[in-house]
Amino acid sequence: MDPRNDTPDRPRTRWGVLAQRDFRLLWTGETVSGLGNSVTVVAVPLISVEVLDTGSTAVGLLTAAVWLPWLLVGLPVGAWVDRAPKRTVMTVCDLVSCAALTSVPLAAWLGALTFGHMVAVALVCGTAAVCFSTACHAYVRTVLDGRDLLEGNARLQGAEAAAQVAGPGAAGLLAQAFGAVTALAADAVTFLVSAACLGRIGAMEPDRAPGGERVPLRRQIAEGVRFVARDRYLRPMVAWGAVINMALTGYQAVQVVFLVRTVGLDPAVVGLLLTGGSAGGVVGALVATRVGRWFGTARGLLLLQAATLPFVLLLPLTTAGPGTVLFAVGSVLVGTGVCVANIVVGGFRQAYCPPRLLGRVVATAMVVNHSTVPAGSLLGGVLGDTVGYRPAMWVMTSVVASSWLVLALGPMRRERDLPRAHPPEQERSRIAADDGRPGPACRKPSDAR
């Protein structure tokens, strides 16, 4: 049993969970690393174009190389993370990413940088990101108990959204002043800062089950997939994530060309409008805890999606001049709704899932959600070229606007709050039915954070 669950409620401070040293270290490392990742998003294409003189197809391949590891190794990583010390996994991933990114400026300064080198770095960093993200989602519940998960996830999501707003601007300034290669070297340093912060965290992970039969990796992966597919709460959440990711990336694949060629905006205005989603993420992080407290985590999640996502239909209505306000308002409100959903779903998953399955559940959800990203980008691009940019925006934003209905099909439409723990009886009977033998001992409800 986690002793923190038996202690009386701690008095709240104006700093909230940031008053807890371990979470503050985790939050600091994640924030710095997130800022560095936002720099990378700008610096890598700039290096490819300016140093290697490549075209847009090559830049697209680099982007695909970053996301490809989710589809290739996402499920095995989830099973592996459940068996490994998560803080060690995260620290090693930071150091590997730092080494990979450092190799790019070194090769460039030696005149030996190639496009193949850049693709290899993208694959390595993408794989490290898969491992790090899966381990981090599972590790948060080691640093925080169940009462603080919603606020903790809100702090992490808010920092990530703020980094996405500040990162591209910082990357542009660094690239302008010192060159894109130097900007990438600065990103490598952020991973060292993240590793140093992780190394100072004092929270101890619970012991993994000693002894017993070594379950094959394939069966562990299948267990995590079955858990998600059969759970009445997780199944609609994952399905909604896949649908909305497909639709979001679909209109995002068209929006720049739409704003430049159809609306007729200058690149500077386009760049300003595209920060709206990230700004909405900051707002979402600020209101997520209040939404859960006022309306309940289940009802609040559903109501906020129904209230914010339809505003995405303002985007295809954008025109030059005052009409750009439509795009800005729509982006901010959609970003707010999506961010709140990420926070609520992330906190629910961490508290609800049995600890021994959490890594696999996170990986399964992320693999399904990320698998629709390439399809959405391709669909949006094809629609833009065949039916026109504004009609393509209408098609993809209509899917976003109605995607909340997938959540409404689940049980949360009838409940105020999402459950704080998975019923151990259901877990035991599910495993027993799947394996054909008595299920393993489950944690008591009081053990769930």
C-alpha angles and dihedrals in degrees: 000000000000106000092210089070091060097054123094118261112285116237110259119242130198088256093056113189091355086075087070109088098215094050091045090056092048092047093048093050092047093047094051092044091048091053089051092050090053089053090051092054088063101030098053096055090044092053090047093051102035103034102029097029094226129158135237093278091060091049089052090052090053090052091049091050090058093053099037095081090065089064096039103044107007097106097043090047090056092056092044093050090053088060099040135073101265099209090053090050091052093047093050090048090053092051093046091050091048092052093046094050092044090057091064099062091039091054091044093051089049092049092242102108115129135178090247088057090053092050091049091051091049091052093047094047091044091053091047089050091054091053094042096047094047092048093045094053089053094042097056091076089057091057097040133036123230096271092061102040096095093050092042093053089046090055092049094046092047092052090048092051092047090050090052089055096046100033101072092047092049090048091052092050093047092046092048094048103035107008133263092275092060090047089058091049088056089053091055089058091058090063090056090053090050092050091049092052092049090051091059096053110113101193111117120222116234115261115265116239107283123226121345130115117326103238114217115252093240092056091047091052091048090050091056093047092049091049091056095040094051100039113100093214102040096044097065091040092055092043091051091049091053093049097046094044090054092050096042094051089043095062093035088059088059104031099086093050089043093053094045103039104025103031094030100226128161118250091248092057091045091053091050093050092049091061089066094089092052091046088053088053089059090051091047092053090053096050102034096089092047092049090054092047096046102040104014127257095270100040093038093052093050096043094049093050091049090048100045110029097065088062087074085081087074089072098072089047091062117129133174120280117011089002090076087075087073091061092046095049093046093049094049095049094045090047089051093052095046093048093051089050091051091051097047095043092045093050092045092051093050094050098037105046121080107256094238090058101038098098092050093046091050092047093047092051093047094047091052093044095047094044091074095052096084091043091051093049091049093046093049093048093048092048091049092054095043108037101017136266099273094047089048089053089051093052097048097040090050089060090050092049093054099036092097087074088074088063091045089061089065129078095267092085088071099042136068098210135026114241117267096217139021111251105256091215091060091048093050095048093046094054092043091053093046097046098036091232138082111295123246121264112280130212118263117250090254090059094062113099 
